[in-house]
Every structure is written in C-alpha cells, then in structure tokens.
Amino acid sequence: MITTTNETGYYKFTNVEVEEYYLNFTKLRYEDYSTELTVQSGKTKEGISISKQYSRSSILCERCPTHFM
C-alpha cells in the first residue's frame, strides 16, 4: 500500500488487515524514515508522529516478514 502525506504530514490508510507492518517514509533530498506498526482488529491507530519535513512525502506500508525460529 502506498499513500502520500498532505502539507501538514497527515496520511491515512484504510481497510488494513490485522498484521504487523513497516511504514517507510521517503522524500527527495531527505533521509528515509521507517517505523513498525501493529494493526489490531476493530481499532484505529492514530498519532504516529513524523517530522514536518516529511510533509508531501510518499509512505509505503508493507507487512513485516514472518519470523522463523
């Protein structure tokens, strides 16, 4: 899933399956930023704070790889 932030850094993903994800923020001429996110059933996740420098940046949301023992 890919989205773009607005001028204030706000972004939204909808209809996301329950899972662990990586959010990867990228913007030309800025260092990339990544964080992990766990989506729970019936919950809305808000308040993942990013620096304003990532306004109008691209966000890639991808599932975390399965960990094997």
C-alpha positions, -999 to 999 in steps of 0.1 A, spaced: 0 0 0 13 34 -8 -1 69 1 12 105 2 11 129 32 -5 163 28 12 196 35 10 191 73 22 154 72 -13 138 76 -18 105 59 -43 77 60 -46 40 51 -80 23 51 -91 -13 51 -58 -26 65 -57 -62 76 -47 -72 111 -9 -77 109 25 -61 118 37 -36 92 67 -14 84 59 22 74 86 37 52 86 74 47 106 88 17 111 123 4 136 135 -22 167 150 -5 157 138 29 169 107 49 143 79 47 125 71 80 109 37 90 89 25 119 69 -6 128 32 -6 134 8 -33 147 -28 -32 134 -54 -47 157 -89 -58 148 -115 -31 152 -90 -5 162 -80 28 147 -43 37 150 -37 74 153 -9 96 164 21 81 146 42 113 147 66 122 120 87 153 114 70 180 94 99 176 69 80 146 56 50 166 45 41 157 10 62 126 12 55 91 0 47 63 25 50 26 17 32 3 41 43 -33 39 39 -64 60 67 -73 83 84 -106 73 74 -137 92 100 -146 118 111 -182 118 128 -199 148 
